[in-house]
Amino acid sequence: MKFPQVQTLKQIAEIIGAKYIGANDFPISGTNEIHRVKSGEIVFVNHPKYYEKALNSEATVMGKTARFILL
C-alpha cells in the first residue's frame, strides 16, 4: 500500500510507538505484505520464521515487531 505522501522513518515510529535505528528523515513510501513489498516500503515481521524472507525481500525497511524498526 502506497502512502498518500511519503512519510519519514521518525513519523512512522512515532505513529506506532516504536524505537528505530536510522536517519530521522529516511523516506518510506508505503507498507505491504512480505510477498508484495517493494523498494521504498516497510514490512513488519512478527515471527522468526519470516525474518530471512523479509531480509531478502525488496523492502527498504523492516519492522521486527510493531515496536522496533530497522533499516
ChimeraX commands (.cxc) that place a marker at each C-alpha (Angstrom):
marker #1 position 0.00,0.00,0.00 radius 0.5
marker #1 position 1.48,3.31,-1.04 radius 0.5
marker #1 position 1.01,6.16,1.38 radius 0.5
marker #1 position -0.76,9.28,0.00 radius 0.5
marker #1 position 2.50,11.09,0.72 radius 0.5
marker #1 position 5.95,9.85,1.66 radius 0.5
marker #1 position 6.46,9.52,5.42 radius 0.5
marker #1 position 9.74,9.59,7.32 radius 0.5
marker #1 position 11.10,6.81,9.49 radius 0.5
marker #1 position 10.63,9.08,12.51 radius 0.5
marker #1 position 6.97,9.75,11.62 radius 0.5
marker #1 position 6.18,6.05,11.23 radius 0.5
marker #1 position 7.94,5.21,14.51 radius 0.5
marker #1 position 6.02,7.93,16.35 radius 0.5
marker #1 position 2.67,6.77,14.92 radius 0.5
marker #1 position 3.16,3.18,16.08 radius 0.5
marker #1 position 5.14,4.00,19.23 radius 0.5
marker #1 position 8.29,2.22,18.05 radius 0.5
marker #1 position 12.01,2.66,18.58 radius 0.5
marker #1 position 14.06,2.82,15.40 radius 0.5
marker #1 position 17.58,2.73,14.05 radius 0.5
marker #1 position 18.31,5.07,11.17 radius 0.5
marker #1 position 18.04,8.64,9.95 radius 0.5
marker #1 position 15.04,10.64,11.20 radius 0.5
marker #1 position 14.28,11.83,7.69 radius 0.5
marker #1 position 14.66,8.45,5.92 radius 0.5
marker #1 position 11.75,8.29,3.42 radius 0.5
marker #1 position 9.18,5.48,3.46 radius 0.5
marker #1 position 6.70,5.36,0.60 radius 0.5
marker #1 position 4.35,2.67,1.89 radius 0.5
marker #1 position 3.91,-0.69,3.58 radius 0.5
marker #1 position 2.96,-4.10,2.31 radius 0.5
marker #1 position 2.80,-7.81,2.96 radius 0.5
marker #1 position 6.08,-9.70,2.88 radius 0.5
marker #1 position 5.38,-11.24,-0.56 radius 0.5
marker #1 position 4.23,-7.93,-2.10 radius 0.5
marker #1 position 6.56,-5.35,-0.55 radius 0.5
marker #1 position 8.50,-3.09,-2.93 radius 0.5
marker #1 position 11.60,-0.95,-2.67 radius 0.5
marker #1 position 10.96,2.12,-0.52 radius 0.5
marker #1 position 8.34,0.35,1.60 radius 0.5
marker #1 position 8.38,-1.05,5.12 radius 0.5
marker #1 position 7.42,-4.61,6.02 radius 0.5
marker #1 position 6.57,-5.80,9.53 radius 0.5
marker #1 position 7.55,-9.29,10.66 radius 0.5
marker #1 position 6.33,-10.78,13.93 radius 0.5
marker #1 position 7.74,-14.30,13.79 radius 0.5
marker #1 position 11.34,-15.52,13.42 radius 0.5
marker #1 position 10.43,-17.90,10.60 radius 0.5
marker #1 position 9.79,-14.86,8.36 radius 0.5
marker #1 position 12.94,-12.86,9.17 radius 0.5
marker #1 position 15.00,-14.36,6.37 radius 0.5
marker #1 position 12.26,-13.78,3.80 radius 0.5
marker #1 position 11.89,-10.17,4.92 radius 0.5
marker #1 position 15.63,-9.57,4.76 radius 0.5
marker #1 position 15.72,-10.97,1.22 radius 0.5
marker #1 position 12.63,-9.06,0.05 radius 0.5
marker #1 position 12.58,-5.76,-1.83 radius 0.5
marker #1 position 11.63,-3.96,1.40 radius 0.5
marker #1 position 13.82,-0.99,2.23 radius 0.5
marker #1 position 12.85,-1.08,5.91 radius 0.5
marker #1 position 11.91,-4.00,8.15 radius 0.5
marker #1 position 9.92,-3.74,11.36 radius 0.5
marker #1 position 10.86,-6.67,13.57 radius 0.5
marker #1 position 7.73,-6.02,15.58 radius 0.5
marker #1 position 5.43,-3.05,15.75 radius 0.5
marker #1 position 7.78,-1.66,18.43 radius 0.5
marker #1 position 11.14,-1.82,16.71 radius 0.5
marker #1 position 12.07,-0.74,13.19 radius 0.5
marker #1 position 15.33,-1.49,11.38 radius 0.5
marker #1 position 16.81,-0.03,8.23 radius 0.5
marker link #1:1,2 radius 0.2
marker link #1:2,3 radius 0.2
marker link #1:3,4 radius 0.2
marker link #1:4,5 radius 0.2
marker link #1:5,6 radius 0.2
marker link #1:6,7 radius 0.2
marker link #1:7,8 radius 0.2
marker link #1:8,9 radius 0.2
marker link #1:9,10 radius 0.2
marker link #1:10,11 radius 0.2
marker link #1:11,12 radius 0.2
marker link #1:12,13 radius 0.2
marker link #1:13,14 radius 0.2
marker link #1:14,15 radius 0.2
marker link #1:15,16 radius 0.2
marker link #1:16,17 radius 0.2
marker link #1:17,18 radius 0.2
marker link #1:18,19 radius 0.2
marker link #1:19,20 radius 0.2
marker link #1:20,21 radius 0.2
marker link #1:21,22 radius 0.2
marker link #1:22,23 radius 0.2
marker link #1:23,24 radius 0.2
marker link #1:24,25 radius 0.2
marker link #1:25,26 radius 0.2
marker link #1:26,27 radius 0.2
marker link #1:27,28 radius 0.2
marker link #1:28,29 radius 0.2
marker link #1:29,30 radius 0.2
marker link #1:30,31 radius 0.2
marker link #1:31,32 radius 0.2
marker link #1:32,33 radius 0.2
marker link #1:33,34 radius 0.2
marker link #1:34,35 radius 0.2
marker link #1:35,36 radius 0.2
marker link #1:36,37 radius 0.2
marker link #1:37,38 radius 0.2
marker link #1:38,39 radius 0.2
marker link #1:39,40 radius 0.2
marker link #1:40,41 radius 0.2
marker link #1:41,42 radius 0.2
marker link #1:42,43 radius 0.2
marker link #1:43,44 radius 0.2
marker link #1:44,45 radius 0.2
marker link #1:45,46 radius 0.2
marker link #1:46,47 radius 0.2
marker link #1:47,48 radius 0.2
marker link #1:48,49 radius 0.2
marker link #1:49,50 radius 0.2
marker link #1:50,51 radius 0.2
marker link #1:51,52 radius 0.2
marker link #1:52,53 radius 0.2
marker link #1:53,54 radius 0.2
marker link #1:54,55 radius 0.2
marker link #1:55,56 radius 0.2
marker link #1:56,57 radius 0.2
marker link #1:57,58 radius 0.2
marker link #1:58,59 radius 0.2
marker link #1:59,60 radius 0.2
marker link #1:60,61 radius 0.2
marker link #1:61,62 radius 0.2
marker link #1:62,63 radius 0.2
marker link #1:63,64 radius 0.2
marker link #1:64,65 radius 0.2
marker link #1:65,66 radius 0.2
marker link #1:66,67 radius 0.2
marker link #1:67,68 radius 0.2
marker link #1:68,69 radius 0.2
marker link #1:69,70 radius 0.2
marker link #1:70,71 radius 0.2
view
